[in-house]
Amino acid sequence: MARRSISIDEKIEKAKESVEHTKAKYDIAVGELEKLMVKREEMKKEELIAAIMNSSKSYDEILKFLENDL
């Protein structure tokens, strides 16, 4: 039984398929990461608003504090 050698063109095709498959997985992972980062920012905003609402400080006091902190 003789072993069939794989041509360079076949190797290139296999490599292209591998790259396409890997890129598709990468694109899905990046999309999921972006969704999670947006969700985290939304949660931070909600947390900040809740802290402001529960604070005994006035709106002006909070703004003054934030502006001076820069």
N, C-alpha and C positions, 0 to 999 in steps of 0.2 A: 504494500500500500504506500503510495507516494503522498507526501503531505503537500497540500495546495498552498502556495505562498500567496499572501495577501498583497495586492498591488498598492502602490502609493496612493492612487485615486480612491481606492476603497478605504484606506486609512484616513485620508482627508475627509471623506464623507462621514465616517464614524466620528471623527473629531468635531466636525461641524454639528452633527446631531447632539453630541455631548454638550457642546457650548450652548446650543439653543435650549436644551433641556435645563441646563444650569442657570441660564439667564432668566428663563421663565420662573424658576423657583426663587431666584434673587428678586425679581420684580414683585412677586407675591409677598415675600418677606419685607421688602421696602414699603409696600402698601400697608401691611399690617403695622409696621413700626410707625408710619405716619399717623395712622388712625389712633394708635395708643398715645402718641405724643399730643395729639389734639385733645384726646380725652383727659390726659393729665392736666393740660392747661385749663380746660373747662373746670375740672375739679378744684384747681388752685383758685380760680376766680370765684367759684362758689364759696370756698372756704374763707377767702378774703372778705367777701360781702357779708357772710355770716358773722365774722369777727367784728366788722364795722357796725353791723346792726346791733350786736350785743355789747358794744363798747359804751362806756359812759361819756366818752369824748364827743364833742360836737363835730359836725362836718368840717367846719373851719379849722378846728384844732387838729383834726386828722390831716387835712391838706397842708397845713402849716408844718406839721411834723414831717410829712413825706417830702415836701419841698426843701426843708432845711437839711434833710438827711442826705441829699445829693451832694 
